[in-house]
C-alpha cells in the first residue's frame, strides 16, 4: 500500500553529487514502521518454514 510523502524531500549535494536527503519526520517514522513490519514478516515466514517444536507446559515452568 504505497503512500506519498507529505513534503518534498530536500536533496543535499556534496561535490556535485547527491549526499543526503532531508524528509519530514512523519515520513521518516512511517518509513521506519514499514521497514520493521517488513522485517517482522520475513522473520515470521522463516519461522513458518521451520519445524515446530512442542514441549510440556510443566517443563517450561520448571525452567523458571
HUBEL-V595680 format. One line per field, one symbol per residue. phi: phi as a letter, one per 30 degrees, with the letter a starting at -180 (. if undefined). psi: psi as a letter, one per 40 degrees, with the letter a starting at -180 (. if undefined). Layout:
phi = ???
psi = ???
This chain:
phi = .dbcddbddccccbhibebabcbdedddddddddddddddddddddddddddbcbddddddddd
psi = giiiidihihhhihfeihdihhiidddddddddddddddddddddddddihihiiiddddddd.
